[in-house]
Amino acid sequence: MASPQPRIGVVTYPGSQDDRDALWALAALDGEAVPVWHEEHELPDLDAVVLPGGFSYGDYLRCGAIARFSPATAAVKEFADAGGLVLGICNGFQILCEAGLLPGVLLRNESLRFVCRDVPLVVERADLPFTSRCSVGQRIVIPVKHGDGRWFAPPELVRELEANRQVVLRYGEPCNGSVDDIAGICNERGNVMGLMPHPEHAVDPLLGSADGALILASLIEAARERVLAFS
Amino acid sequence: MKATVLVRPKQGILDPQGEAVETALEHLGFAVSGARVGKVVDLELDADDPEQARAQVEKMCEQLLANPLMESFEVEIHG
């Protein structure tokens, strides 16, 4: 039997910018990439959802603060609450934090500069649907491009996160002033993850790195397993 | 009825914008310290009672205008 192609939705908000790259990368890695418009109140039949990078609603007020109220975000929240796999990249990560699906908040970079470069990352968890193709302690290289990527939470929340092993990726060198160099986190249940680096921009050696494919292919594989489990 | 909301970075939160503004002011020759940069939101409300208006704006702050993890807010109601 041919292995099923999992359906991965990519939500486009007004101001999303990496939705097309995410769709392209998911398709290149053998997922069925499904565009989802932000006004949709119900998600189509999906096995996972990606919230892409960009500047939804112009980053007005705070990054992700307005996108949180989009009909599609409410549908994504429902999907996540039911155990669905959700990956937020950059602005998608900011939206997940604002929506309360992930803890903390992303603040202006400590340097006040927009950082746009390849950064080394250290994998802290390899047992998640988003990182199964990685190994713990592995150093991978994925580009970042953000002005507001400094993840922050009060110390007691950070302690809780560390205790629950919710830190998934750390910067291997100073990047934006994030607490504990945190680059990516997951929720307690492990079905929602957010990260500032852009795996969809690093899926082919021609792009400088193919390490992003480790994350996206892990997600596709996990989504495929879910298709098989329910078929 | 009109309302003004002041949103500030909470104490203890690193505010690089405030630091940059402070440095710029120092370059201009002003002796300043503790600069913090926040936001002002002016609103017009359909309410007659100031207390009712305040309650309404506080709800707006909690739900949208401020993120309690990093920001504090202050509401002013003008007749």
Interface residues (C-beta under 8 A of the other chain):
Chain A: L61 R62 A65 F69 E98 G104 V105 L107 R108 N109 E110 S111 L112 F152 A153 P154 G177
Chain B: I13 L14 P16 Q17 A20 K39 L64 L65 N67 L69 M70
